[in-house]
Amino acid sequence: MIRVVLSWSNPAKAEKYREALAAAAAGQLALLDADARSASPGEAAAALDEADALLLTGGPDVVPARYGENEDPAAGVESIPARDELEWSLLAAARRRALPVLGICRGHQVVHAFLGGSLWQDVGAISPESRRLHDPDRGDRRREAHGITVAAGSSPLRDLLSSHAPLAVNSLHHQAVRRPGEGMAVAAVASDGVIEASSRADPSWWVWTVQWHPEELSGAADPPLHRRLFAEFLAAARSGARVPEPHS
């Protein structure tokens, strides 16, 4: 049985992640919820003691102070500070135990901010093209919004993405990673340079992140890449390559 902590703040949207994980796990899955509306950071981190992996879902914006910036009033930042606190605690515990982490959309951004990176508070500040490419107000969460280009070189994530090229993804975000977090290697970018996928260069801690929403594209009729992302995450969790907590 694979035990995954699922961090979220919107129960309706969390359901899509549950479905995608369940399909990839073929019945061998136990989900442990970290609900930002009610769980304390300590409670959430303690849940990782019983877990094999951590999935950070999409959601509200990260508080700019988390990456050393003041909030830009023109950026339209909408955040839940309690969720940031929860997920910083979760990531600290996951890093300490080397638990596999998959970050999706907000989760992608949270990982980079946690590791010392920074974000664009609004993609419109990058270029007019960025607003067109990444506009979150499209309505259709499954619509393929733009293509992505795989970065040069080889890594497990880059190789997976390359094997499914050409690639097009949905886009439901108005923020983006600006400066990558320490140790994170870019795996794919959009045409405006926005980082769409990344992974830890050091394989001792398995961390993959994507800016798009594969959980919305994980049905049997959808391109197989999106299902493979969840399958690879669960395979990393299943491997049991985790560091136990030290005992005094």
Protein Blocks (a to p, Z undefined) as FASTA:
>chain_A
ZZdddddfbfklmmmmmmmmmmmnnopacdddddfklpcfklmmmmmmmpcbdcddeddd
ddfklnopacdfklopacdfklmmmmmmmmmmmmmnopacddehjlmmmmmmmnopacdf
bfklmpmklmmmmomknopambcfbdcdddedjdfklmmmmmmcccddddddfbdcfbdc
ehiacfbdcfkopafbdcdfblkbccdddfbdfklmmcfkbcfklmmmmmmmmmmmmnop
acddddZZ
